[in-house]
Amino acid sequence: MSKELCGGTHTSRTGNIGLFCISSVESIGKGIKRISALTGENAIEYVQNQRNILKNTSSLLKVNSENLVEKINNILTHNANKNKTSKNIDIKDLKLIKDNKIKIGYITKDDFDKKFNESMIEISDKIKGIVLGIFGVDKKRLLICVSADLKNSLSASEIMEKLTEKVGGKGGGNNRVASGGVSAETDEIIKAFTCVCEKI
């Protein structure tokens, strides 16, 4: 089967064309492709623009152009893995310390994210009468939340204050939600949280 390029414009010899750059290839029908190309000075300008794009991208990513593809692949892989990490907490992760009129529970996570705030409030809305602690191992971050029906009798910020007094660090918030940061290990945080909450 014969395959030819038809450009509509003819030339007596290929030397007249000069530089030839394919700029795009698109399908326009079954088994039919449209190839767009540039020649001569237009092709030179196109190549120069492409080189500038390559140079600027390499500069932004702080890498040599030869390693640009590898760098971009690493970034995409990192972002993909990051997105796979759970950014929400689930009620099934909850460990109850006390299950009376006032319930005490905590959840530990290997990472920490601002979205934990929303998930924590959602869980405390589902479980009335709970004081909930979220402890992120990665950044040693803490979140304390009391259910809506307890916010007038208990203060998340006061619980956080007592907790950080025991394990070091600092935090703050309001009656409903408080956050803080410490350098203590997770087991130590859980032990202190249990001790503080048992006195409620």
Residue pairs with C-beta under 8 A, 6 or more apart in sequence:
5 35
7 37
11 17
17 39
17 40
18 39
18 40
18 43
19 39
19 40
19 43
19 44
19 47
20 37
20 38
20 39
20 43
21 37
21 38
21 39
21 43
21 46
21 47
22 35
22 36
22 37
23 36
23 37
23 38
23 46
24 35
24 36
25 33
25 34
25 35
25 36
26 33
26 34
26 36
27 33
27 34
28 34
37 43
38 46
54 65
54 68
55 65
57 68
58 64
58 65
58 68
61 68
61 71
61 72
61 75
63 71
85 111
86 109
86 111
87 111
87 113
87 115
87 116
88 115
88 116
88 119
89 107
89 109
89 116
89 119
89 120
89 123
89 134
90 119
91 123
91 126
91 127
93 107
93 108
93 109
94 105
94 106
94 107
94 123
94 127
94 132
95 105
95 106
95 107
96 103
96 104
96 105
97 104
97 105
97 106
97 193
97 194
97 197
97 198
98 104
98 105
98 197
98 198
101 129
102 129
102 130
102 131
102 150
102 154
102 200
103 127
103 129
103 130
103 131
104 130
104 131
104 194
104 197
104 198
104 200
105 127
105 130
105 131
105 132
105 133
106 132
106 133
106 134
106 135
106 190
106 193
107 132
107 133
107 134
107 135
108 134
108 135
108 136
108 137
108 186
108 190
109 116
109 134
109 135
109 136
109 137
109 138
110 136
110 137
110 138
111 136
111 137
111 138
112 136
112 138
112 139
112 141
116 134
116 136
116 143
117 143
117 177
117 179
120 132
120 134
120 143
120 145
120 177
121 145
121 176
121 177
123 130
123 132
123 145
124 130
124 132
124 145
124 146
124 147
124 148
125 147
125 148
127 147
128 147
128 148
128 149
129 147
129 149
129 150
130 146
130 147
130 150
131 144
131 145
131 146
131 147
131 150
131 154
131 156
131 159
131 197
131 200
132 144
132 145
132 146
132 147
133 142
133 143
133 144
133 163
133 193
133 197
134 142
134 143
134 144
134 145
135 141
135 142
135 143
135 186
135 189
135 190
135 193
136 142
137 186
139 181
140 169
140 181
140 182
140 183
140 184
140 189
141 179
141 180
141 181
142 160
142 163
142 164
142 169
142 171
142 179
142 180
142 181
142 182
142 189
143 177
143 178
143 179
144 156
144 157
144 159
144 160
144 163
144 171
144 173
144 177
144 178
144 179
144 180
145 156
145 176
145 177
145 178
146 154
146 155
146 156
146 159
146 175
146 176
148 176
151 175
151 176
152 175
154 175
154 200
155 174
155 175
156 173
156 174
156 175
156 176
156 177
156 178
157 171
157 172
157 173
157 174
157 175
157 178
159 178
159 196
159 197
159 200
160 171
160 172
160 173
160 178
160 179
160 180
161 171
161 172
162 196
163 171
163 180
163 189
163 192
163 193
163 196
164 170
164 171
164 180
164 182
166 192
166 195
166 196
167 182
167 184
167 188
167 189
167 192
168 182
168 183
168 184
169 180
169 181
169 182
169 183
169 184
170 180
170 181
171 178
171 179
171 180
171 181
172 178
172 179
172 180
173 179
182 189
184 192
